[in-house]
Each structure stands twice: as C-alpha cells, then as structure tokens.
Amino acid sequence: MRSATLSVLALAGAVAGQASSGSGRTTRYWDCCKPSCAWPDKAAVSAPARTCDRNDNPLGPEARSGCDSNGVAFTCSNNQPWAINDNVAFGFAATAISGGTEASWCCACYALQFTSGPVAGKTLVVQSTNTGGDLGHNHFDIQMPGGGLGLFDGCTPQFGFQFPGNRYGGTTSRSQCSELPASLQEGCYWRYDWFRDADNPDVNWRRVQCPAQLTNISGCRRQDDGNYPVFDVPSPSPPPTNPPPTNPPPTNPPPTNPPPSTPPPSGSPVEVWGQCNSQDWPAPRPCVSGTSCVELNPWYSQCQP
C-alpha cells in the first residue's frame, strides 16, 4: 500500500494529467480500514491523513492497518459525513480520478453536486483520504458508517462484531443504525436523513480548496491546494422585510451590584455558518448577533440563524 518518496517532477506530472472537473459516479462504504492516504510519502501534503486505534486514539503513519493480520490502525470515527445545511454536507471518500494517481488524489477535496436520485441538486464536499483497486474512472466511494464493508472488513476486528446489513450496500433500514457502535450512528442516520438513502447517485464534480472543517479532522492538506477555488457555502435566506419587535425593557431594573457572571468566550464573533466550537478547542467562540452555536458533531459546531 506504500510508495517510495515522490519527486517534485512526478507529482507535477500526476497533477498535470488530471482533470479538475467532470461527471462521475458514487458508491458508499465504511470498512474501518486504515485509509490509504494515511501512509507516508503518498503525496506532497502537510502530513499523512490521520488514523486511529480501535478506541479512536490517534496513531502514527507507520501503524499497521487493522485490515491486516495483527494490525491496529483503523479509520477514525470522525471521518463520517455531516450536514452543513439542507443542501450542503461535508465528508470523506475514496477516489479514483481519470488521468491521476494517489499522488494527485490523496487529501484533495472535491465538490460533488448530485445529478440523480432523491439527493439531486445537493452538494457534498469530500476530502479524498483513500483509494481502491475496485474503483472505476471518476469514481467517489463515499464514507458513511453502515454503508457496506466492500472488499475488506476492518470493522469486525475493531469492534468485535459483524456490522448489520449487506456486505455491499450496508444497512437496509434507518432502524439498523442503532445497531452500530454509538460513535458511528450519526453518520449512518445522515445517510437516511440528509442523503435520503440515495442509491449510488451520479455527480458533477470539481476540485476545490479543502475547507478547514475537513483538514482539521484529517490533519492533511495538499501543497497545491491554493491553486483551486474556495467552496462557498450558500448564504441562508435573507431575513424578513419587517424585523421582529424589540424586547420591552424589564419592569424591574437589575440590582446595582449584580453577582459576577461567567466571562464570555474570547475571540472575535464568528460569521453565520462559521465554526464556533470543537471538542479539541479549550472554549467556544461567540457567534455574530442573530445566530447561535449549534453542535453538528463533537468535532464541529456551527453558527446558525
């Protein structure tokens, strides 16, 4: 699964031969194995993608994959997808882009706009942390817990039991998500809620700069990332023309010497749809007026109206 250190010329050639947009297909999986891009020397990146032990503790890039005999490295549970709003979600995928190799795929990000099925019109922004010999051209295998093991089964050695559903395709109903480990259930519910249980929908895709929300999880950013456009999350609907009435002043004025309160979090206010908290942060950041900090998962909370 590993490759020798890549030269600058080899990397440049790999990127030059690969398209930056096109049409493609999707599938789904969650095999628990260590992602291919978590090995060192796969691409010109800040660091290999993160991998974890069976208890979600980070491991070094040399750790043996849990899909190998006596391996201890698995996919970190925070690689599951999550919704940003009704039309945009973030996540991770295994990819195979025509004209490229792992040197050009690893840790690159792609905006996938679905063109078929019940999810048509929605956009999923994924970071490529894995590849696979069974992938076709312009193929995105979306990581979602309960999405099916596929060729490999790292979930049984990681969690000690066979995941419910089919080997290919995974769970057969939303209720089966409750049978997954608690750390993976939200990503399984995402499949039936935001993703509407779409069955391998087609996409129009384009390469984009990786959002910080994804690179903060993977720990991996490509050196050529700045050559691609930023993905702008669409703004929410404008407020109503007539603003709501202001709150009347309190009947009883506050006491002259009120008791001390908890100091507000430090930092400038976060704009709407920006990140305001994470389990890795010492404290949340304040949101701009009219929004509040909403936890989408333990690693990402967002300022929402």
Sequence and secondary structure as in RCSB ss.txt:
>XXXX:A:sequence
MRSATLSVLALAGAVAGQASSGSGRTTRYWDCCKPSCAWPDKAAVSAPARTCDRNDNPLGPEARSGCDSNGVAFT
CSNNQPWAINDNVAFGFAATAISGGTEASWCCACYALQFTSGPVAGKTLVVQSTNTGGDLGHNHFDIQMPGGGLG
LFDGCTPQFGFQFPGNRYGGTTSRSQCSELPASLQEGCYWRYDWFRDADNPDVNWRRVQCPAQLTNISGCRRQDD
GNYPVFDVPSPSPPPTNPPPTNPPPTNPPPTNPPPSTPPPSGSPVEVWGQCNSQDWPAPRPCVSGTSCVELNPWY
SQCQP
>XXXX:A:secstr
       HHHHHHHHHTS SEEEEEEEEE   B  GGGSTTSSSBSS   EE TTS EE TTS BTTSTT  BB 
 GGGS EESSSSEEEEEEEEE TT  HHHHTT EEEEEE SSTTTT EEEEEEEE  TT  TTEEEEE TTSB T
T   HHHHHSS  SSBTBTB SSGGGGGGS GGGHHHHHHHHTTSTT  S EEEEEEE   HHHHHHH   BTTG
GGS            SS        SS   SS         SS B TTSEEE TTSSS   B TT EEEEEETTE
EEEE 
